[in-house]
Amino acid sequence: MDETKKANFVSYQLIEMGLNKRQAGLLGYLYLKDQNNITLKSYSDKYNIVRQTASKDLNELIKLGLIKEERTSKPHHYTLNSKKNIDNYIMKNNV
C-alpha cells in the first residue's frame, strides 16, 4: 500500500476508534512524512477553530502517546512520536 493510501486508511481507523476528524486528519498528515509537523496556530487556522479547542485536541493526542511537542523553539511544533506508536494504538484498540 502506498504511503498516501496508508495515511488515509490510518485516519479512517482512528475516526472509527473515537478520535475526531481533526485529530485523525492531523495524524494522517503527520503519518505521511516523518518531517511533517504542525504548530498550534496552523492547526487552529487549518480547521477554523479557536486556540483552546486546538490545544485540547493536541493535548489529548499527547496523552495518548501519539504525538509529541517539540519545545526547542517558538512556536512549539507538534510531531508524530512514531508510525509504530500509531500502528500499535490501532491494533490495541481493534481487539
Secondary structure, DSSP 8 states (H G I E B T S, - for coil): --HHHHHHHHHHHHHHTT--HHHHHHHHHHHH-TT--EEHHHHHHHTT--HHHHHHHHHHHHHTTSEEEE-SSSS-EEEES-HHHHHHHHHHHT-
